[in-house]
Amino acid sequence: MITKAIRVARVGSAAELAAAVLVMLGFPCLMLAALVPSVPAFAAAAAVTYLADHYLHRKGSYLINRLSKVRAGLSIRFLIRQLLLILLLARLSLADNLIYYGAIACFIAFYGLQAPHGALTTLIRNRRRMPVATRNVDLASRIRIPDAPPRALLHRAAEKMLHLDLAAVAGILVAAAVESSLPGFIGIGITIILGTGYVLALLPYVRGRKIPPNAEKVLDAVDDWLRAYRPETVLYFSGSKDSAYQVNMWLETMEQLDTRPLIILRERAILQNLAPTTVPVICVPGGVHLMNMDLSTVRVALYAANVGKNIHLLRVPTMKHVFIGHGDSDKLASVNPYSKVYDEVWTAGRAGRDRYAIADVGVRDEDIVEVGRPQLAPIQTWQGVPGDRMPTILYAPTWEGWDDNPGNTSILLAGENIVKKLVAADPAVRVLYKPHPFTGTRSPQAKAAHQRITALIEKAAAARAADPRFTADAAAQAQAKAELARIEARLAELAGGSDKGDEAEASRDGLVDVARHEEIARLRAEWNAAYWRSFPDWEHRVITGAEPRLYDCFNVSDAMVSDISSVVSDFIASGKPYAVTDSAELGAEEFKRQNTAVRAAVILSNSAAELGGLLDAVRSPDTDPLAEDRRELKRYLLGPDEPTSIEQFNSAVKQLALKAEARNLGQTTRVSVGGPDVELADAVPGQRATAAGDEGGINAG
């Protein structure tokens, strides 16, 4: 019942649900206490509403956001409590007492302070919002960006300001209880003084040297840096905050480029969720600002996703545009017709080329380049299951997708069957369950299935832990957990040292500390090793969140069960046995015909009856009938092992940059010999000079 209520109310826990109930019941209780009247009851109900409201705000509760949509927002709730306090005084026959008029005057004055307070906080935030936010870009030597205001002034400022009425409310209640106005006027004085002081404390940050430079100066500084840095290869990305992983997977590749790299983001939420990197990053939310940017030295632009905002950079003809995607699979996204807008499409291996040919969506074969998958370098190849440990099977299903196609994910129809058979396998295996981060975000049924699968695994883990046949080295695990705590403390220390007050300050001080960056990378590797040692190698585990990463799970597993997604293509790099669920029930032959990546897989029906074939391959690799098929499929999907993927990728960047140079040289020659008419038709003007004139075209696109 409680679980269902939590789901219906869209809250995160039973405590959050209880706080929501207290808020909803607290205000009727306040009214009842005012009408009775009862000072102790009113004080108790007021305390409950204050505390419950504060808790829900601190948790960022969905219900709090919904209340503001139905005209019951934060300010209204405080105002209602204050009006009910006035009603209480009237019901106590204090309408002729000075404290009654003092309370009315106090709350009117207090709300009079809300307007300048709100205006100042909004003005400060807007002025400190950069038109272009950066990381690893030297702005400090070019423009003066003042320190951010103290966090205490702006963080949840409206809530803090409203809570200053506590002194007045408490004082008035005491005055009503003891029949003396003095405590009430003391509380009123404290509230008004604190409110006025809060407003005055904000004033210095809207004038003088505490104001950041305007947008034009910031853009000029960024252009000045671009002219000095002269970027050659850009990774361009736009998307929601949940899609940050799509750009994060390319960061290490960008760091290994032979050319000068730059990352351009379009949403601040992506910048906030970007993984640490040494590559310069520029976040440009505005399309016009992007056009104003001097990118004349860029020759190759890489796109990790097909999104509408790509048009803002695709319009620039002086660079060549490449779709590199964020995975390689047989999903329709891998043959999106939008891909034909790019100069080239880069795939991992021959399979990607054939995929476009079969789909016939307008992408020409000569525009496809096979570059391997540089991100797969951390994936270790399989050497068989060591004799001293239990085999580990990874279940890594994809999410439900944007439609209700039953073939999107195995979670709904097959997930529970898969897990039940794995935890009951004899001889025993260990199960790791790592769902896609989007699982359950669109479909309540998928979310419920995920929760049932999680419960199955946790129950099986508890049963195994209680079984005397399974023993653990408690001392080794304690040592690993202590090491985890040490590493996490150091990582938190490193992260805390780099935390900036706001966007402007982060842009000013965003130059990477290479030593810190390298230490973090080393510590994360140590954390991963310690994590797997911190629990027995037979313990079933549900793994969510960013750490450990999917590839880390690949490396500790001996086989995988998954769905049609890039996860399967990536896992093939390990050479380990794998199974893929035919959730749409196409049949094994048709499933293989439609999906290249499953041609060397054990095909599972929704009953998961075929799982025995996967487990046999893990236990007896020498008799695995699909071993050679996996080796051939790996070459077909991911390309050859030599040259390495990063070498292939760098070569492709170099070749395309030469094509861009040749095109630009040809345009320059045409302009120089063709006269003014050719110049108007074919020359590429400076972006800053033509930004205003092209704005309508961007909006239309």
C-alpha positions as CSV (number, residue, x, y, z in Angstrom):
1,M,0.0,0.0,0.0
2,I,2.7,2.5,1.0
3,T,4.8,1.6,-2.1
4,K,1.7,2.2,-4.3
5,A,1.1,5.5,-2.6
6,I,4.7,6.6,-3.1
7,R,4.4,5.7,-6.8
8,V,1.1,7.6,-7.3
9,A,2.3,10.6,-5.4
10,R,5.6,10.5,-7.3
11,V,7.7,10.9,-4.2
12,G,11.0,9.3,-3.5
13,S,10.5,7.6,-0.1
14,A,8.1,6.9,2.7
15,A,9.5,9.8,4.7
16,E,8.8,12.2,1.8
17,L,5.3,10.8,1.5
18,A,4.8,11.4,5.2
19,A,6.0,15.0,5.0
20,A,3.6,15.6,2.1
21,V,0.7,14.2,4.1
22,L,1.7,16.4,7.1
23,V,1.8,19.5,4.9
24,M,-1.7,18.8,3.5
25,L,-3.1,18.0,6.9
26,G,-1.2,20.7,8.8
27,F,-3.0,23.7,7.3
28,P,-6.6,22.5,8.0
29,C,-5.3,21.8,11.6
30,L,-4.0,25.4,11.7
31,M,-7.4,26.7,10.7
32,L,-9.1,24.5,13.3
33,A,-6.7,25.7,16.0
34,A,-7.3,29.3,15.1
35,L,-11.1,28.9,15.2
36,V,-11.2,27.0,18.5
37,P,-9.0,29.0,19.5
38,S,-5.9,27.2,21.0
39,V,-2.4,28.7,21.1
40,P,-0.7,25.4,21.9
41,A,-2.5,23.5,19.1
42,F,-1.7,26.3,16.6
43,A,1.9,26.4,17.6
44,A,2.2,22.6,17.2
45,A,0.5,22.6,13.8
46,A,2.6,25.6,12.6
47,A,5.8,23.7,13.7
48,V,4.7,20.7,11.7
49,T,4.0,22.7,8.5
50,Y,7.3,24.6,8.8
51,L,9.3,21.4,9.2
52,A,7.5,19.3,6.6
53,D,7.6,22.0,4.1
54,H,11.3,22.6,4.6
55,Y,12.0,18.8,4.3
56,L,10.1,18.6,1.0
57,H,12.0,21.6,-0.4
58,R,15.3,20.1,0.6
59,K,14.4,16.9,-1.2
60,G,13.2,18.7,-4.3
61,S,9.9,17.0,-4.1
62,Y,7.7,16.7,-7.2
63,L,4.7,17.6,-5.0
64,I,6.2,20.9,-4.1
65,N,6.4,21.8,-7.8
66,R,2.9,20.7,-8.3
67,L,1.6,22.9,-5.5
68,S,3.0,26.0,-7.2
69,K,1.0,25.0,-10.4
70,V,-2.3,25.1,-8.5
71,R,-1.7,28.5,-6.8
72,A,-0.5,27.0,-3.5
73,G,3.1,27.8,-3.9
74,L,5.6,28.6,-1.2
75,S,4.7,32.3,-0.7
76,I,1.0,31.5,-0.5
77,R,1.5,28.8,2.1
78,F,3.5,31.3,4.3
79,L,0.8,33.9,3.8
80,I,-2.0,31.6,4.7
81,R,-0.2,30.6,7.9
82,Q,0.3,34.3,8.8
83,L,-3.4,35.1,8.0
84,L,-4.5,32.2,10.2
85,L,-2.3,33.7,13.0
86,I,-4.2,37.0,12.7
87,L,-7.4,35.0,12.9
88,L,-6.2,33.3,16.0
89,L,-5.5,36.7,17.7
90,A,-9.0,37.9,16.7
91,R,-10.6,34.7,18.1
92,L,-8.6,35.3,21.4
93,S,-10.3,38.7,21.6
94,L,-7.0,40.5,21.0
95,A,-8.3,42.6,18.1
96,D,-8.1,45.8,20.2
97,N,-4.6,44.9,21.5
98,L,-1.5,46.6,20.1
99,I,0.0,43.1,19.2
100,Y,-2.9,42.6,16.7
101,Y,-2.1,45.7,14.8
102,G,1.6,45.1,15.2
103,A,1.2,41.6,13.6
104,I,-0.7,43.0,10.7
105,A,1.8,45.8,10.1
106,C,4.7,43.3,10.4
107,F,3.4,40.9,7.8
108,I,2.5,43.7,5.4
109,A,6.0,45.2,5.8
110,F,7.5,41.7,5.5
111,Y,5.8,41.1,2.2
112,G,6.8,44.5,1.1
113,L,10.4,43.3,1.5
114,Q,9.8,40.3,-0.7
115,A,9.6,42.4,-3.9
116,P,13.1,44.0,-3.7
117,H,14.5,40.7,-2.4
118,G,13.1,38.7,-5.3
119,A,14.1,41.4,-7.8
120,L,17.7,41.6,-6.5
121,T,18.2,37.8,-6.5
122,T,16.8,37.5,-10.0
123,L,18.9,40.4,-11.3
124,I,22.1,38.9,-9.7
125,R,21.5,35.5,-11.2
126,N,20.7,36.9,-14.6
127,R,23.8,39.1,-14.6
128,R,26.0,36.2,-13.6
129,R,24.6,33.9,-16.2
130,M,27.2,33.8,-18.9
131,P,26.2,34.0,-22.6
132,V,28.9,31.4,-23.1
133,A,30.0,29.1,-20.2
134,T,33.4,27.5,-20.5
135,R,35.8,24.9,-19.0
136,N,39.5,24.7,-19.7
137,V,39.3,28.1,-21.5
138,D,41.5,31.0,-20.2
139,L,39.1,33.8,-19.6
140,A,40.6,35.2,-16.5
141,S,43.5,36.8,-18.4
142,R,41.1,38.5,-20.8
143,I,38.2,39.8,-18.8
144,R,37.5,40.5,-15.1
145,I,34.9,38.1,-13.6
146,P,34.2,38.9,-10.0
147,D,33.7,36.3,-7.3
148,A,30.2,34.8,-6.9
149,P,28.1,36.1,-4.0
150,P,28.3,33.9,-0.9
151,R,26.2,30.7,-1.4
152,A,24.2,31.6,1.7
153,L,22.7,34.6,0.0
154,L,21.4,33.0,-3.2
155,H,20.9,29.3,-2.5
156,R,17.2,28.7,-2.0
157,A,16.9,32.5,-1.4
158,A,13.1,32.7,-1.5
159,E,12.7,30.0,1.1
160,K,15.3,31.6,3.4
161,M,13.6,35.0,3.2
162,L,10.2,33.6,3.9
163,H,11.4,31.7,6.9
164,L,12.6,34.9,8.5
165,D,8.9,35.2,9.7
166,L,9.6,32.5,12.2
167,A,10.8,35.1,14.8
168,A,7.6,37.1,14.4
169,V,5.3,34.1,14.4
170,A,7.0,32.6,17.5
171,G,7.0,36.0,19.3
172,I,3.3,36.6,18.6
173,L,2.3,33.2,19.8
174,V,4.2,33.7,23.0
175,A,2.6,37.1,23.5
176,A,-0.8,35.5,23.0
177,A,-0.1,32.8,25.5
178,V,1.3,35.0,28.3
179,E,-1.0,38.0,27.5
180,S,2.0,40.4,27.1
181,S,2.8,42.3,23.9
182,L,6.5,42.5,24.6
183,P,7.6,39.1,23.2
184,G,5.5,39.7,20.1
185,F,7.1,43.1,19.3
186,I,10.6,41.6,20.0
187,G,9.9,38.8,17.4
188,I,8.4,41.4,15.0
189,G,11.5,43.5,15.3
190,I,13.8,40.6,14.7
191,T,11.9,39.6,11.5
192,I,11.9,43.1,10.0
193,I,15.5,43.7,10.9
194,L,16.6,40.4,9.4
195,G,14.5,40.9,6.3
196,T,15.9,44.4,5.7
197,G,19.4,43.2,6.3
198,Y,19.0,40.4,3.8
199,V,17.9,42.9,1.1
200,L,20.8,45.3,2.0
201,A,23.3,42.4,1.8
202,L,22.3,41.7,-1.8
203,L,22.7,45.3,-3.0
204,P,26.5,45.3,-3.5
205,Y,26.2,42.5,-6.1
206,V,24.2,44.6,-8.5
207,R,26.6,47.5,-8.9
208,G,30.3,48.4,-9.4
209,R,33.0,45.8,-9.7
210,K,30.9,43.0,-8.4
211,I,29.0,42.8,-11.8
212,P,30.4,40.4,-14.4
213,P,31.1,41.9,-17.9
214,N,28.2,42.1,-20.4
215,A,27.6,39.5,-23.1
216,E,29.5,41.4,-25.8
217,K,32.7,41.5,-23.7
218,V,32.4,37.8,-22.9
219,L,31.9,36.8,-26.5
220,D,34.9,39.0,-27.5
221,A,37.0,37.3,-24.9
222,V,36.0,33.8,-26.1
223,D,36.7,34.9,-29.7
224,D,40.1,36.1,-28.6
225,W,40.9,32.8,-26.9
226,L,39.7,30.9,-30.0
227,R,42.0,33.0,-32.2
228,A,44.9,32.1,-29.9
229,Y,44.0,28.4,-29.5
230,R,43.0,27.8,-33.2
231,P,40.8,24.7,-32.7
232,E,40.8,22.2,-35.6
233,T,38.4,19.5,-34.5
234,V,35.1,20.1,-32.7
235,L,32.8,17.7,-30.9
236,Y,29.3,19.2,-31.0
237,F,26.5,18.1,-28.8
238,S,23.0,19.0,-27.8
239,G,20.5,17.1,-25.6
240,S,18.8,16.7,-22.3
241,K,20.8,16.3,-19.0
242,D,20.0,12.5,-19.1
243,S,21.8,12.2,-22.4
244,A,25.2,13.6,-21.1
245,Y,26.6,10.0,-21.3
246,Q,26.4,10.3,-25.1
247,V,29.0,13.0,-25.1
248,N,31.0,11.7,-22.1
249,M,31.8,8.5,-24.0
250,W,33.8,10.6,-26.5
251,L,35.9,12.6,-24.1
252,E,38.9,10.3,-23.9
253,T,38.9,10.0,-27.7
254,M,38.9,13.8,-28.0
255,E,41.9,13.9,-25.6
256,Q,43.8,11.5,-27.8
257,L,43.3,13.5,-31.1
258,D,46.4,14.6,-33.0
259,T,44.6,17.9,-33.8
260,R,43.6,20.6,-31.4
261,P,40.2,19.6,-30.0
262,L,37.3,21.6,-28.8
263,I,33.9,20.6,-27.4
264,I,30.8,22.7,-28.1
265,L,27.7,22.1,-25.9
266,R,24.3,23.8,-26.3
267,E,22.7,23.2,-22.9
268,R,23.9,24.2,-19.5
269,A,22.5,21.0,-18.0
270,I,24.9,19.0,-20.2
271,L,27.9,21.1,-19.0
272,Q,26.9,20.4,-15.4
273,N,26.9,16.7,-16.1
274,L,30.0,16.6,-18.2
275,A,32.7,14.2,-17.0
276,P,36.1,15.6,-16.2
277,T,38.2,16.3,-19.3
278,T,41.3,18.2,-20.3
279,V,39.7,19.3,-23.6
280,P,38.5,22.9,-23.8
281,V,34.7,23.1,-23.5
282,I,32.4,25.9,-24.6
283,C,28.7,25.9,-23.8
284,V,26.7,28.1,-26.1
285,P,23.0,28.0,-25.4
286,G,22.0,30.7,-27.9
287,G,22.0,30.0,-31.6
288,V,22.9,33.6,-32.5
289,H,25.9,33.5,-30.0
290,L,27.1,30.4,-31.8
291,M,27.0,32.2,-35.1
292,N,28.9,35.1,-33.6
293,M,31.7,32.7,-32.6
294,D,34.9,32.7,-34.6
295,L,35.3,29.0,-35.7
296,S,37.2,29.8,-38.8
297,T,40.1,27.4,-38.0
298,V,37.9,24.4,-37.4
299,R,38.1,21.9,-40.2
300,V,36.2,18.9,-38.8
301,A,33.0,18.9,-36.7
302,L,31.9,15.6,-35.1
303,Y,28.2,15.0,-34.0
304,A,27.3,12.4,-31.4
305,A,23.5,12.7,-31.8
306,N,21.0,13.6,-34.4
307,V,19.2,16.6,-33.0
308,G,17.6,19.8,-34.3
309,K,20.2,22.2,-33.0
310,N,22.8,20.5,-35.1
311,I,21.7,22.9,-37.9
312,H,23.3,25.8,-36.1
313,L,26.7,24.4,-36.9
314,L,25.9,22.4,-40.0
315,R,25.3,25.7,-41.8
316,V,29.0,26.5,-41.7
317,P,30.6,25.3,-45.0
318,T,34.2,25.9,-44.1
319,M,34.3,22.7,-42.0
320,K,33.4,19.1,-42.8
321,H,30.6,17.6,-40.8
322,V,30.7,14.0,-39.5
323,F,28.1,11.9,-37.7
324,I,29.9,9.6,-35.2
325,G,26.9,8.7,-33.0
326,H,26.9,7.4,-29.5
327,G,26.8,3.7,-30.1
328,D,26.7,1.1,-32.9
329,S,23.7,-1.1,-33.0
330,D,20.9,-2.5,-35.3
331,K,18.4,0.0,-33.9
332,L,16.7,2.3,-36.3
333,A,18.6,5.2,-34.7
334,S,21.8,3.8,-36.4
335,V,20.3,4.4,-39.9
336,N,18.5,7.7,-39.2
337,P,17.7,9.4,-42.6
338,Y,18.9,12.6,-41.0
339,S,22.4,11.3,-41.3
340,K,22.6,12.2,-45.0
341,V,23.0,15.9,-44.0
342,Y,26.6,15.2,-43.0
343,D,29.6,15.1,-45.2
344,E,30.6,11.7,-43.8
345,V,29.2,9.1,-41.5
346,W,31.7,7.1,-39.5
347,T,31.0,3.6,-38.4
348,A,32.9,1.1,-36.4
349,G,33.2,-1.6,-39.0
350,R,31.8,-3.0,-42.2
351,A,28.5,-3.8,-40.5
352,G,27.7,-0.1,-40.2
353,R,28.3,0.5,-43.9
354,D,26.1,-2.5,-44.9
355,R,23.4,-1.3,-42.5
356,Y,23.0,2.0,-44.4
357,A,23.1,0.2,-47.7
358,I,20.2,-2.1,-46.7
359,A,18.2,0.8,-45.1
360,D,18.6,2.9,-48.3
361,V,18.0,6.2,-46.5
362,G,20.1,8.3,-48.8
363,V,23.6,7.9,-47.2
364,R,26.0,7.1,-50.0
365,D,28.5,4.4,-49.6
366,E,31.4,6.7,-50.5
367,D,30.5,8.9,-47.6
368,I,30.9,6.2,-45.0
369,V,34.3,5.6,-43.3
370,E,35.1,2.7,-41.0
371,V,37.1,4.0,-37.9
372,G,36.6,1.3,-35.3
373,R,35.4,2.2,-31.8
374,P,38.1,4.0,-29.8
375,Q,36.0,3.8,-26.6
376,L,36.3,0.0,-26.5
377,A,40.0,0.0,-25.6
378,P,39.3,-0.6,-21.9
379,I,37.3,-3.8,-22.6
380,Q,39.4,-6.8,-21.8
381,T,39.3,-10.0,-24.0
382,W,38.1,-13.2,-22.4
383,Q,40.5,-15.8,-21.2
384,G,37.9,-18.2,-19.7
385,V,36.6,-18.5,-16.2
386,P,39.4,-18.8,-13.6
387,G,39.1,-22.1,-11.7
388,D,39.0,-20.4,-8.3
389,R,35.8,-18.4,-8.8
390,M,32.1,-18.8,-9.8
391,P,31.1,-17.6,-13.4
392,T,29.5,-14.2,-13.5
393,I,26.6,-13.4,-15.9
394,L,25.8,-9.8,-16.6
395,Y,22.2,-8.9,-17.4
396,A,22.3,-5.5,-19.1
397,P,18.9,-4.7,-20.7
398,T,18.2,-1.5,-22.6
399,W,15.3,0.8,-21.8
400,E,11.7,0.8,-23.1
401,G,12.3,3.4,-25.8
402,W,9.9,6.1,-27.0
403,D,7.2,3.7,-28.3
404,D,5.7,0.5,-27.1
405,N,7.4,-1.9,-29.5
406,P,7.9,-5.1,-27.6
407,G,11.3,-5.6,-29.2
408,N,12.7,-2.5,-27.5
409,T,13.6,-4.2,-24.2
410,S,13.4,-7.6,-22.5
411,I,12.5,-6.0,-19.1
412,L,8.8,-6.2,-19.7
413,L,8.3,-9.7,-21.0
414,A,11.4,-11.7,-20.3
415,G,13.4,-9.9,-17.6
416,E,12.0,-11.8,-14.6
417,N,12.3,-15.2,-16.4
418,I,15.9,-14.5,-17.2
419,V,16.8,-13.6,-13.6
420,K,14.8,-16.5,-12.1
421,K,16.7,-19.0,-14.3
422,L,20.1,-17.4,-13.6
423,V,19.8,-17.3,-9.8
424,A,18.5,-20.9,-9.8
425,A,21.2,-22.2,-12.2
426,D,23.1,-25.4,-11.2
427,P,26.1,-25.3,-11.1
428,A,25.6,-21.8,-9.6
429,V,26.5,-18.5,-11.2
430,R,26.6,-14.9,-10.0
431,V,24.2,-12.4,-11.5
432,L,25.0,-8.7,-12.0
433,Y,22.1,-6.6,-13.1
434,K,22.9,-3.2,-14.7
435,P,19.8,-1.6,-16.3
436,H,19.9,1.3,-18.8
437,P,19.9,4.6,-16.9
438,F,16.6,5.6,-18.8
439,T,14.8,2.5,-17.6
440,G,11.3,3.3,-16.3
441,T,11.5,7.0,-17.3
442,R,8.7,6.7,-19.9
443,S,6.8,3.5,-19.1
444,P,5.4,2.8,-15.6
445,Q,5.2,-0.9,-16.6
446,A,9.0,-0.9,-17.3
447,K,9.7,0.8,-14.0
448,A,7.5,-1.8,-12.1
449,A,9.3,-4.7,-13.9
450,H,12.7,-3.2,-13.0
451,Q,11.6,-3.0,-9.4
452,R,10.5,-6.6,-9.4
453,I,13.7,-7.8,-11.0
454,T,15.7,-5.8,-8.4
455,A,13.7,-7.5,-5.6
456,L,14.3,-11.0,-7.1
457,I,18.1,-10.4,-7.2
458,E,18.2,-8.9,-3.7
459,K,16.2,-11.8,-2.3
460,A,18.5,-14.3,-4.0
461,A,21.5,-12.5,-2.7
462,A,20.2,-12.6,0.8
463,A,19.4,-16.3,0.6
464,R,22.9,-17.1,-0.8
465,A,24.5,-15.0,2.0
466,A,22.7,-17.2,4.6
467,D,23.7,-20.4,2.9
468,P,26.7,-22.0,4.7
469,R,28.1,-23.4,1.4
470,F,29.0,-19.8,0.4
471,T,31.9,-18.4,2.5
472,A,33.6,-15.1,2.4
473,D,36.9,-13.6,3.4
474,A,35.5,-11.0,5.9
475,A,39.0,-9.5,6.5
476,A,39.7,-9.0,2.8
477,Q,36.3,-7.4,2.3
478,A,36.7,-5.1,5.3
479,Q,40.1,-4.0,4.0
480,A,38.5,-3.4,0.5
481,K,35.7,-1.4,2.1
482,A,38.2,0.7,4.1
483,E,40.1,1.3,0.9
484,L,36.9,2.4,-0.9
485,A,36.1,4.8,2.0
486,R,39.7,6.3,1.7
487,I,39.4,6.6,-2.1
488,E,35.9,8.2,-1.9
489,A,37.1,10.6,0.7
490,R,40.0,11.7,-1.5
491,L,37.7,12.0,-4.5
492,A,35.3,14.1,-2.6
493,E,38.2,16.3,-1.4
494,L,39.4,16.7,-5.0
495,A,35.8,17.4,-6.2
496,G,35.2,19.9,-3.4
497,G,38.3,21.8,-4.2
498,S,37.1,22.4,-7.8
499,D,33.6,23.4,-6.9
500,K,32.9,26.9,-8.0
501,G,30.2,29.3,-6.8
502,D,28.3,29.7,-10.0
503,E,28.5,29.6,-13.8
504,A,30.6,32.8,-14.1
505,E,33.1,31.8,-11.5
506,A,33.3,28.3,-12.9
507,S,34.1,29.7,-16.3
508,R,36.7,32.0,-14.9
509,D,38.5,29.4,-12.9
510,G,37.7,26.4,-15.1
511,L,41.2,25.6,-16.3
512,V,41.9,22.0,-15.7
513,D,44.5,21.0,-13.1
514,V,46.3,18.2,-15.0
515,A,47.8,16.7,-11.9
516,R,44.4,16.6,-10.2
517,H,42.8,15.2,-13.4
518,E,45.4,12.4,-13.5
519,E,45.0,11.6,-9.8
520,I,41.2,11.4,-10.2
521,A,41.7,9.0,-13.1
522,R,44.1,6.8,-11.1
523,L,41.8,6.9,-8.0
524,R,38.8,5.8,-10.1
525,A,40.7,2.8,-11.4
526,E,41.7,2.0,-7.8
527,W,38.1,2.5,-6.7
528,N,36.8,0.0,-9.3
529,A,39.3,-2.6,-8.2
530,A,38.4,-2.2,-4.6
531,Y,34.7,-2.2,-5.3
532,W,34.8,-5.7,-6.8
533,R,36.9,-6.9,-3.8
534,S,34.5,-5.4,-1.3
535,F,31.9,-8.2,-1.6
536,P,32.2,-12.0,-2.3
537,D,32.6,-13.0,-5.9
538,W,29.5,-15.2,-5.6
539,E,27.2,-12.3,-4.4
540,H,24.4,-11.3,-6.8
541,R,24.4,-7.5,-7.3
542,V,22.1,-4.8,-8.7
543,I,24.3,-2.0,-10.1
544,T,22.9,1.4,-10.9
545,G,24.4,4.8,-11.2
546,A,27.5,5.9,-13.0
547,E,29.9,3.7,-11.0
548,P,31.0,1.0,-11.7
549,R,30.8,1.7,-15.4
550,L,29.3,-0.7,-17.9
551,Y,32.7,-1.6,-19.3
552,D,33.9,-2.4,-15.8
553,C,31.0,-4.8,-15.5
554,F,32.0,-6.3,-18.8
555,N,35.5,-7.0,-17.5
556,V,34.3,-8.9,-14.4
557,S,31.7,-10.9,-16.3
558,D,32.0,-14.1,-18.2
559,A,28.9,-13.7,-20.3
560,M,26.1,-11.2,-20.9
561,V,22.4,-11.2,-21.6
562,S,21.1,-8.1,-23.2
563,D,18.8,-6.6,-25.9
564,I,19.3,-5.0,-29.3
565,S,21.4,-2.0,-28.5
566,S,25.0,-0.7,-28.7
567,V,25.7,-2.6,-25.5
568,V,25.7,-5.9,-27.5
569,S,28.1,-4.5,-30.1
570,D,30.4,-3.2,-27.4
571,F,30.4,-6.5,-25.5
572,I,31.4,-8.4,-28.7
573,A,34.8,-6.7,-28.3
574,S,35.4,-8.9,-25.3
575,G,34.9,-12.2,-27.3
576,K,32.8,-13.5,-24.5
577,P,29.6,-15.5,-24.9
578,Y,26.4,-13.5,-25.0
579,A,22.7,-13.9,-25.4
580,V,20.1,-11.5,-26.8
581,T,16.4,-11.7,-26.1
582,D,14.0,-11.8,-29.1
583,S,11.3,-10.0,-27.1
584,A,9.2,-9.3,-30.2
585,E,9.2,-13.1,-30.9
586,L,10.4,-12.8,-34.5
587,G,11.9,-16.3,-34.4
588,A,15.7,-17.0,-34.2
589,E,16.3,-16.9,-38.0
590,E,14.4,-13.7,-38.7
591,F,15.9,-12.1,-35.6
592,K,19.4,-12.8,-36.8
593,R,18.5,-11.6,-40.3
594,Q,17.3,-8.3,-39.0
595,N,20.0,-7.8,-36.4
596,T,23.6,-8.2,-37.3
597,A,24.9,-8.1,-33.8
598,V,23.0,-11.3,-32.7
599,R,24.4,-13.6,-35.4
600,A,26.9,-15.1,-32.9
601,A,24.5,-14.9,-29.9
602,V,22.4,-17.4,-28.1
603,I,18.8,-16.3,-29.0
604,L,16.4,-16.2,-26.1
605,S,12.7,-16.3,-26.2
606,N,10.6,-14.5,-23.6
607,S,10.6,-17.7,-21.5
608,A,14.4,-17.7,-21.4
609,A,14.3,-21.4,-21.9
610,E,17.5,-21.2,-24.1
611,L,19.7,-19.8,-21.3
612,G,21.3,-23.3,-20.8
613,G,23.2,-22.8,-24.1
614,L,24.8,-19.6,-22.8
615,L,25.8,-21.2,-19.5
616,D,27.3,-24.3,-21.3
617,A,29.5,-22.0,-23.4
618,V,30.8,-20.3,-20.2
619,R,31.5,-23.6,-18.4
620,S,33.0,-25.3,-21.4
621,P,34.6,-22.8,-23.7
622,D,36.4,-25.5,-25.8
623,T,33.1,-26.9,-27.0
624,D,31.4,-23.5,-27.5
625,P,29.8,-23.8,-31.0
626,L,29.6,-20.0,-31.4
627,A,33.2,-19.1,-30.5
628,E,34.5,-18.7,-34.1
629,D,31.3,-16.9,-35.1
630,R,32.0,-14.4,-32.4
631,R,35.5,-13.8,-33.7
632,E,34.3,-13.2,-37.2
633,L,31.4,-11.0,-36.1
634,K,33.8,-8.9,-34.0
635,R,35.8,-8.0,-37.1
636,Y,32.7,-7.3,-39.1
637,L,31.1,-5.1,-36.5
638,L,34.1,-3.3,-35.0
639,G,36.8,-3.6,-37.6
640,P,40.3,-5.0,-37.4
641,D,42.4,-4.9,-34.2
642,E,45.3,-3.3,-36.1
643,P,45.7,-0.5,-36.7
644,T,44.1,0.5,-33.4
645,S,40.8,2.3,-33.4
646,I,42.3,5.6,-32.2
647,E,44.9,5.4,-35.0
648,Q,42.1,4.8,-37.5
649,F,40.1,7.7,-36.0
650,N,43.0,10.1,-36.1
651,S,43.7,9.2,-39.7
652,A,40.0,9.8,-40.7
653,V,40.1,13.2,-39.0
654,K,43.3,14.1,-40.9
655,Q,41.9,13.0,-44.3
656,L,38.7,14.9,-43.8
657,A,40.5,18.1,-42.6
658,L,42.5,17.9,-45.9
659,K,39.2,17.8,-47.8
660,A,38.0,20.8,-46.0
661,E,41.2,22.7,-46.7
662,A,40.9,21.8,-50.4
663,R,37.3,23.0,-50.5
664,N,38.2,26.3,-48.8
665,L,41.2,26.9,-51.1
666,G,38.9,26.3,-54.1
667,Q,36.4,28.8,-52.8
668,T,39.2,31.4,-52.2
669,T,40.4,30.9,-55.8
670,R,36.9,31.3,-57.2
671,V,36.4,34.5,-55.3
672,S,39.8,35.9,-56.4
673,V,39.2,35.3,-60.1
674,G,35.4,35.5,-60.4
675,G,34.6,39.2,-59.5
676,P,32.1,40.6,-57.1
677,D,29.1,38.5,-58.3
678,V,31.0,35.3,-57.4
679,E,32.1,36.8,-54.1
680,L,28.5,37.4,-53.1
681,A,27.4,34.0,-54.1
682,D,30.2,31.8,-53.0
683,A,32.4,33.5,-50.4
684,V,32.0,32.6,-46.7
685,P,31.7,35.9,-44.7
686,G,32.8,36.2,-41.2
687,Q,30.2,34.8,-38.8
688,R,30.1,37.8,-36.5
689,A,29.5,40.2,-39.3
690,T,26.4,38.2,-40.6
691,A,24.9,36.9,-37.4
692,A,22.0,39.3,-37.3
693,G,21.1,38.8,-40.9
694,D,21.0,35.0,-40.6
695,E,18.9,34.9,-37.4
696,G,15.7,34.4,-39.3
697,G,17.2,31.5,-41.2
698,I,18.2,29.8,-38.0
699,N,14.8,30.3,-36.4
700,A,13.2,28.9,-39.6
701,G,15.5,25.8,-39.4
